[in-house]
C-alpha cells in the first residue's frame, strides 16, 4: 500500500489500518493547471456555480493528477496499490486553499464564521498487477457549520499556527474543533480522508481484480 500524499493526517489515519505496511511517496505536482481546468477568476471561483458536479470533478481530478505525477517520478512496484486524496473547502463557490500567511487565515476564518461550507475529498486508487493498471475514484462531501466566531477566538486560533497547512485555515481534529458547531456527513472527510469511502473503493478494486487475491487481503478484515 502506497500513500501518495504529504499529509500527516492522512498518514495517521491510514496507519491505523495498515500499521507497518504503509509506504509514503510524495508526488511533485503543480496544482494550478489542474485547478485552472475547473475554475476561473485566478483559480478561485468554480467555472459553473450552478453545477455541483464541477466541484466533484475537480476533487477527483486532483488526486488522479497526483498519481500520474508519481508514476512519472518514481519506479513503482509491478504489483502495488496507490492511494491519493485531495480535500477542497468551498463557500460561495469559492475554493479556499491553504492560507499564505496569518492575514490570509484571518480572512478565511471570517468568511466561514457563522456559515455552512462544503468539504469535498476526492480519492483516487491505482492498482497495478500482472502488467495491468486500473484506476478507481470516488468523492465524499460533508457540510460543516461554523459558529459565529468572536474576533478573539479567530486571533487566538491563528496564533496557534494550526491553520497554515490546511485548506480553509482550520483542522477539525485539533484546535479547530472550537470553531465548528455541527457537521452533516463524514467527520474523517473533514480531516482529509473519508475512511469508509476508501474502504468501499478498495473493496470495489478487489472485486474487480479476481486474479489478484492479495489485493483483497489489503482490507484489514480479510487478513
C-alpha positions in Angstrom: 0.0 0.0 0.0 1.5 3.3 -1.1 0.1 6.7 0.1 0.8 9.4 -2.5 0.4 12.3 -0.1 2.5 14.5 2.2 -0.4 15.0 4.7 0.4 13.8 8.2 -3.3 13.4 8.9 -3.9 11.0 6.0 -0.8 9.1 7.0 -2.0 8.9 10.6 -5.4 7.6 9.6 -4.1 5.0 7.2 -1.5 3.7 9.7 -4.4 2.8 12.0 -5.4 0.1 9.4 -2.1 -0.7 7.8 0.5 -0.4 10.6 4.0 -1.1 9.4 2.7 -1.8 5.9 2.3 1.8 4.6 4.8 3.4 2.3 4.6 7.2 1.7 5.7 8.7 -1.5 5.1 12.4 -2.1 4.4 13.4 -5.7 5.7 16.7 -7.1 2.7 18.4 -8.7 1.8 21.9 -9.5 -1.9 22.0 -8.8 -2.7 25.3 -10.5 -3.0 23.9 -14.0 -5.5 21.3 -12.7 -7.5 24.0 -10.8 -7.5 26.2 -13.9 -9.5 23.5 -15.8 -12.4 23.9 -13.4 -12.1 27.4 -12.0 -12.0 31.0 -13.2 -11.0 34.3 -11.6 -7.5 33.3 -10.9 -8.3 29.7 -9.8 -10.7 30.6 -7.1 -14.2 30.5 -8.4 -15.9 27.4 -9.8 -16.3 27.7 -13.5 -20.0 26.8 -13.3 -21.5 27.8 -9.9 -24.8 26.0 -10.7 -23.2 22.6 -11.4 -22.3 20.7 -8.3 -20.6 18.1 -10.5 -17.9 20.7 -11.3 -16.7 20.6 -7.7 -16.8 16.8 -7.6 -14.9 16.5 -10.9 -12.2 18.9 -9.6 -12.0 16.9 -6.4 -11.4 13.7 -8.4 -9.0 15.3 -10.9 -6.5 16.4 -8.3 -5.7 13.0 -6.8 -5.6 11.5 -10.2 -3.1 14.0 -11.2 -1.0 13.2 -8.1 -0.9 9.6 -9.0 0.0 10.4 -12.6 2.8 12.6 -11.4 4.2 10.0 -9.0 4.1 7.4 -11.8 6.4 9.6 -13.8 8.7 10.4 -10.9 9.4 7.1 -9.2 9.9 3.4 -10.0 6.9 1.7 -8.6 6.5 -2.0 -7.8 4.8 -4.0 -10.5 2.2 -5.2 -8.0 1.0 -2.4 -5.8 -1.9 -0.3 -4.7 -1.5 3.5 -4.7 -3.9 5.9 -2.9 -4.1 9.7 -3.4 -6.6 12.2 -1.9 -7.2 15.9 -2.1 -9.6 17.9 0.1 -11.3 21.1 -1.0 -13.1 23.6 1.2 -15.7 25.6 -0.7 -18.0 28.5 0.3 -19.9 30.8 -2.1 -18.5 28.7 -5.0 -15.0 29.8 -3.9 -12.3 27.2 -3.3 -10.3 28.0 -0.2 -6.8 26.9 -0.3 -4.1 26.9 2.3 -3.6 30.5 3.7 -0.4 32.2 2.6 0.0 34.0 5.9 -1.8 35.0 9.1 -3.8 37.7 7.4 -5.0 35.1 4.8 -6.0 32.8 7.6 -7.9 35.5 9.3 -9.7 36.4 6.1 -10.8 32.8 5.5 -12.0 32.3 9.1 -14.0 35.5 9.0 -15.5 34.3 5.7 -16.6 31.0 7.2 -17.8 32.4 10.5 -21.5 31.7 11.3 -22.0 29.9 7.9 -22.1 26.4 6.4 -19.4 25.4 4.0 -18.7 22.3 2.0 -15.7 20.0 2.3 -15.2 17.6 -0.6 -12.4 15.0 -0.7 -11.6 13.2 -3.9 -10.0 9.8 -3.8 -8.0 8.0 -6.5 -6.9 4.4 -6.2 -4.5 2.9 -8.8 -3.9 -0.9 -8.8 -1.0 -2.4 -10.7 -0.9 -6.2 -11.2 0.3 -8.5 -13.9 1.0 -5.7 -16.4 -2.4 -4.2 -15.9 -3.1 -0.8 -14.4 -6.6 0.2 -13.3 -7.9 3.3 -11.7 -10.8 3.7 -9.3 -12.1 7.0 -7.9 -14.7 8.5 -5.6 -15.6 11.7 -3.9 -17.1 12.4 -0.4 -18.9 15.5 0.7 -19.5 16.9 4.2 -21.3 20.1 5.1 -19.6 22.0 8.1 -21.3 24.7 10.1 -19.1 27.2 11.9 -20.3 29.1 14.9 -20.3 32.9 14.8 -16.7 33.4 15.7 -15.6 36.0 18.2 -12.6 38.0 16.9 -10.6 37.0 19.9 -11.2 33.3 19.0 -10.1 33.9 15.5 -6.9 35.7 16.6 -6.1 33.0 19.2 -6.6 30.2 16.7 -4.3 31.8 14.1 -1.6 32.4 16.8 -1.6 28.6 17.4 -0.1 28.2 13.9 -2.6 25.4 13.1 -4.3 27.0 10.1 -1.3 27.4 7.9 -1.0 23.9 6.3 -4.8 23.4 6.0 -7.3 24.3 3.3 -9.9 26.6 4.8 -7.5 27.5 7.6 -8.7 25.0 10.2 -8.2 21.5 11.4 -11.3 19.9 12.9 -9.2 17.3 14.7 -7.2 20.0 16.6 -8.0 23.4 18.0 -10.3 24.0 15.0 -12.9 21.9 16.9 -13.7 25.0 18.9 -14.9 26.7 15.7 -17.3 24.0 14.4 -20.9 23.9 15.7 -22.0 20.9 13.6 -21.3 18.7 10.7 -23.5 16.8 8.3 -21.6 13.9 6.8 -18.3 12.1 7.4 -16.1 13.5 10.1 -12.9 11.9 8.7 -13.7 13.5 5.3 -13.1 16.9 7.0 -9.8 15.6 8.3 -8.8 14.8 4.7 -9.5 11.0 4.3 -13.0 9.6 4.3 -12.2 6.2 5.7 -15.4 4.4 4.9 -15.4 5.6 1.3 -11.7 4.5 0.9 -12.6 1.0 2.2 -15.5 0.8 -0.2 -13.2 1.8 -3.1 -10.7 -0.9 -2.0 -13.5 -3.5 -2.0 -14.5 -2.4 -5.5 -11.0 -2.8 -6.7 -10.6 -6.2 -5.0 -13.9 -7.4 -6.6 -12.6 -6.2 -10.0 -9.2 -7.9 -9.7 -10.3 -11.5 -9.2 -6.8 -12.6 -10.5 -5.1 -10.6 -7.7 -6.3 -12.3 -4.5 -3.6 -10.5 -2.4 -5.5 -7.3 -3.1 -8.4 -8.4 -1.1 -6.1 -9.0 1.8 -5.3 -5.3 1.9 -8.7 -4.9 3.6 -7.9 -5.3 7.3 -10.7 -7.8 8.0 -9.5 -10.2 5.2 -6.1 -10.8 6.6 
